[in-house]
């Protein structure tokens, strides 16, 4: 066995870190594209919040649009290590949530560890909240305009 393959630490099913500093995420890396969900009619779209920090979000707009929709800011799970705003688990859940509750959703794609050490996830989350506050529902709906 090559010494670079020696495992320094591992959280089973989550991450493996090698002595040479490399790491391997053991799950939660699958992604699905944004678009119109055929089963719910919910439209999703990826937007860049900050090009400087590579911060983005996935927006969900329900099929039925009224003038004053509520807004939900969603932070995905994964212990700040796994998953993303475009993970199948969260994408499917948020399509259903947008459909059933008729709410606009901003799913924040914050930077995960270890490639983005703490406090990146917290700073990204705060920056996303400030971005949402700085934008009204009307401009968000315009960015999600149906084809």
HELIX and SHEET records of a PDB file:
HELIX    1   1 UNK A    3  UNK A    5  5                                   3    
HELIX    2   2 UNK A   88  UNK A  101  1                                  14    
HELIX    3   3 UNK A  120  UNK A  133  1                                  14    
HELIX    4   4 UNK A  137  UNK A  143  1                                   7    
SHEET    1   A 3 UNK A   7  UNK A  11  0                                        
SHEET    2   A 3 UNK A  15  UNK A  18 -1                                        
SHEET    3   A 3 UNK A  23  UNK A  25 -1                                        
SHEET    1   B 4 UNK A  43  UNK A  50  0                                        
SHEET    2   B 4 UNK A  55  UNK A  61 -1                                        
SHEET    3   B 4 UNK A 104  UNK A 109 -1                                        
SHEET    4   B 4 UNK A  71  UNK A  75  1                                        
END                                                                             
